């Protein structure tokens, strides 16, 4: 009997041991499978996950991910290691704290290292959201690619983060090659697919990279350094064909920054405070010309076609817009049928004219920039019928449809400036409340402005400028001016002013008596064309 129980006991023990062994083997296999399944060359470190440093045979907690971040891992030396080594660092992550990813985490960075920053404790933020992303409780040395007054952009774990200034030490890198000039290529709205392909092929052949306008600004302020062979591409609109071409060749367009103005000087840009020149790429641009642009070759200046050798630019003066097609009427000679206005805009677009912003025209008048021969300035006085969203809304939709720029001289005390908001319409001053006929002390009839004292003019002009928030230009009511009114404009700070005159503007004109062509309702297309010259 005892022998029987002994045999049973031995069998039970063997079975238990065997079961435990099988359990341990299965558990180990499952662990190995979990470790293997969590590993990838690119992983997501989940919010709250910890970073570890190895101290002999122990893993010591030294940091934490405050948000989900993507990192690269080193190749595993042992498939059984529960802690994965992080690429470009001496740190580790626990296998359960990561999520394997199939995408690549490549840093598409074209910035050059400005220097290095040494810090005792690291708090890194996402650049786009300013959210705390990663905390490391250990001294680190990080590569700096952008330097601001209040912090740095640094590269760490194959990502770009923002580091706020504190008790860190910045060491500038010596003898870093930095590009000396950068081209801005403005692509014409009607640029054909073949011509755009030629441009992108040339950029690819020369190993160029596209940067953003914001990068251009940073570079100008010496906050970043850039390598050679970088270029800015900008275009007002980009359809599916345009987008696909850019994607296929690995280039991108830059968004235009509102406070940066671009001037078509057709030359390599020489960056000043807020002024950038650009090359214009249109359907007539040859491959050789593109290569010249990339090499910074000075290109031909505009053709001067007057007997004096001076360039002339037509400044056209509109007032009111109406549409007889929908039953509207206007008895003023300075009213213009919107059908005629659209015909004129169509002519300008079809014939390659550049419609100027008021800032481009002013800088041209002061010899600060050159402009294409086919340039024109469209101006509208007052802000009355058909010019704003509150009184017919004829002007802005047509400007936006044809992507043409114009300048509205607004009587700021009569209508609110918010009625005229558009990227294609600059709003300037036409006085605040002096656009009235008056009788001066010498009984000569004229504009109220000329019947006012200089102090009254200064008060009105200053108030109007505070509403437009711009002192670039002014338009005299009824085209009437005198020495006192010009002195008042100069004292307030206006740079140019317009009158009438029925002739084209030249740089040699008095800056406060610039002539314009008034546009009347009976104008023909041929007459319009003759004004352009």
Steps between C-alpha positions, in 0.01 A plus 500: 500500500781738592674418176185589309469844669867564443459434130196727488687777683791477262267517201322806644829675566620424149176631353513819709862563408422430138200733513704778660774449243252513215341811655838668537600407146170630360525814711856560379394445141211741545737754655743460211209541256378815682852648502539420132155636409555829685831564327535704182763737369242779543269503802260730677596576858165535672401786728631428850760249380837515668857526374776306676877517528701182561704494820700176503224238487220733610273728298451835674204726423632835364222646287141489383298562187233760576329441162505229236828534311660302219856375543744265326646192669839338460521148368446246779815320610297237688146412403426432868583853620196661658652847469551637151797728432403841356686615190737799533500481880607291801142452612256209501125447497301211645347277235144534636519881480533521123280442200671373183452711186551416134570857383846649477608769744741683274592854591453701180720777633699739284615728781864510595625479857547843659669353803427291806320566824594330827233474765468324836135410469311479173139600438417475130185640339328435169585790267152531349284471813737608781390191699754336730611184319794352687680543834853368562643531853858476384753740339496490122673670208261579214555623144344844439353579156305818587577762760245748636511761774294275723620152404633253244381240253705185558531156346453212740403136441457575130238768570502879517398644837491842663717565807425806712792704627606439860833407655635343181830582327504571126818432303499646149642289223784663309551513124159371400439541128191715450332579168562860396193559280167327451269517202124538531317357199150635450310266268247663269136403562463374142833311496459203267577145609793465257667820619456407865648158426806667343550707815466207739730282288766771508467537878527123543799483265678766708408323829293791629268487799198722558482704819223718639470878501509481879838327472612785276406747772681296768807479278495875440489561877790252544283270711577204274767403252417338170707296256549585136243394241183611676217690333156637588208412271176696529182502296160660557308183407602140437254252345521119513744485206725753672483313832581166335801645319639642823446169679662295223812716501516537878447877521246717679351848477536746782209685652532878478539678832264793536756750627753424226467680169660371182618724219558376150853619436591197285834452669663299777355636820709736706324479830432821684288557807162395363569501127563195285550488126396209289523338161175454312458167317249521217435310178770699318776414747764286331702223664815710455330792672406274792863394527608865494254572781646217710851632435402854602560650156369856474210492255391772257331810644159624382481664157464877524286618213469878535702760314662605826609145573284500813262215577133599511222317683131567450301576816128451430235670712155342547212612720168312489394161361153386402334228293222593254455127443325474839309826466746736671531864387759771546487846344854606591757516220751325729275194544631193317299201380648189664498329158746764374712468813517123458595545133790721611617251764482221244717703262759560773512130587515378141780740416725431796456820697604520863245685714700667775441526870531852634818402686663374181410824321632717783830312514533532122442878526785520751738290283503217753387233255461443126170396345408318179424717201142373497398638838187695592354644820121480540353752744143560617390817680247552780360153587149562363270306264612146419838519675421332832301205629239739640427697184482257210822300528605522135869582539648238734351187334642604162843577645505160669369322191784634282752520788564867431620749760347845548509788750191659654529857628233497769326794666546337839238706681222399261523121478655229718828356379385142571271524196805489271712215633675296228850371433475674161393843629725744685307766695655847523381847606273741311467719816279419795231760434636764259358367176251786467481809291568818692546872458838629609569841650589643160157389369664241270297183493693182567532197723430542869856387566640812334261719700631359828787608720815291513412391852160375381668314213749337738221389733295350214796331331627351827158358583464350153849345518414341836202326335684373190808425711710597201671825395627382163275713279225761485254620238395866483120561488396644163871475399549837679812578701716790614830549678343491847318172434822342369690619807230345720535167319875505547472583870257213562738269313335418167754401233306566178174665390287488185309755293356486146684606186423249223855380455720217616706519818878534497756490776590862428147609595445699819440221754188683623357584156500162325272507193220255421259423220136548613284218359161617363195292408541547124856369483574252219741209525732670248508814714576285803787332314644834390515613865718200581745608230 
